[in-house]
Amino acid sequence: MTGTPWTMLPDLACRAVGGGVVWANDESFAERENLVERAEPGYRPHTFGHKGQVYDGWETRRRREPGVDHAVVRLGLPGVVRGVVVDTAFFTGNYPPFASVEATAVRGHPAPDELTDWETLVPRSPLGGDRKHHFDVADGRRWTHVRLTIHPDGGVARLRVHGEPVVDPELVLPEALDLAALENGASVTGCSDMFYGSPANLIAPGQARVMGEGWETARRRDDGNDWVEIALAAPGVVRLVELDTTHFKGNAPGWASVRGRRGDGGWVDLLPLTRLQPDTRHRFRVERGEEVTHARLDIHPDGGMARLRLIGALTPAGLHGLTQRYQAVTRGS
């Protein structure tokens, strides 16, 4: 139950990446949707509603008969689960004594009652009150839904499902794809600084709603600059670069450049050093069409950016690799 390395991986269940709690058998005291909120749980004492103290989590009634309570979560980013966090923050006399987590994989958009063939990721395990519980997951298959079971009842603040997104190649347009998108399998491999925000936010789905949903570095007091490196979803040719400084007004970078790394290890310029504006989506055509496997964004000298998009086309080898990755982790393949 270490959990330390995989907590740096994306939360596949988070509402911010499209996750949702599609069903729960009971939510008498607190709504199921709280389980996948991005923000850390909060608590305000003496805030009572019609059902008692208001909790930032999912809380069920007190059982007077045998049984357990369930909540089913649709992963916003289907993928391989490496670890699960069951957080009972602020639930002290009303937390479940045990919990388990199962998963299933389906195609399409099934209704909750159509989900079957659940398999165990986390066996029935003891919980404590007001703490985070980290559970390693050894199963290396791709999942689309998870089911949290609490034994027998109580409250859980957050469910985090950390792992690696794996895209379905049938849902990919090889000629027009965001090669740097988290949902397509891209990942951050390094960065100079993540003082105010994770660099993984740069490649998250959708638009940033607030500054805190982007990547922001500390103020530099030297002559250097900040950077982030990304392993692309698969080898491809970048045709369009988007640098989005939305919400960053007094703290946007002054300039930025983007380079791509070829398969032989050499680098090619995708976007030369270019002036940026605050709170603006910048889009630039890329004229040099070389196959690249990684990208590096340099910002000068420091600051924050909401999103990085690298739109392009997969090479035949890139599409083949994407397909092989999907087949290798798909149940029943």
C-alpha angles and dihedrals in degrees: 000000000000100000095172103121099042095048086079089063120091120279100243092194099050118126089228091067095043102276121145142178101241099181144005128177092222139010101164096149108021134017122261092224090074090072094078102036113133097224121083111259117270136199135206114188121228095020101137127179131180090287098045133261111011111240129194094226144047116297129176132199124272106271118233093181135048118280146080137255126242138198121188119209126196108214113235088208112034110214151111113319115221100173145355130217119203106192119196094180112169093000102116112148093018107049122119114258091218140021139182134190129212132180141203136186124220137161124232125014110306126184115246093255090055094062113106142152097061116188127197120256097163118023122219102300135177120258134199130207126268098004145098118255117203120204123186116221118209098183109108100197130112118256135189102189137027131198122211114204121192120198112247107333143303139100137316121183102199140002114205119190109191121193151104120299115233117193124216105242091214088067094051127096101211093200095054116031138138097243091190097051120124090216090058093052103268118142141189111252100180147344140186098232140359101177098140104017142012117259087224086073088070092069099036121124122268130007124312110256096198138010091263091066092067137064118273131173133204120266109276119229096186138062096268134095137224127252146175130204125209133193105221121234088252137333111296149141115264114221102167134031121200120192111185119194094172112157092012103108112147092019107046117126115262094222140004141189134192128208131184127215118225124217090259091059097255123127130233128193114249095170122009120220103302134181116248133205125220120256093008140125106228120196125190132182116231113220100183107078107199126146112253135180101192138026134209124204116200118193121195119250103333141297140106140308130187103205143359118203125183108188117193148113130288116237116232088257090049093053090047091052092048090051093047091051091052094047092048093059101033117109113244095013 
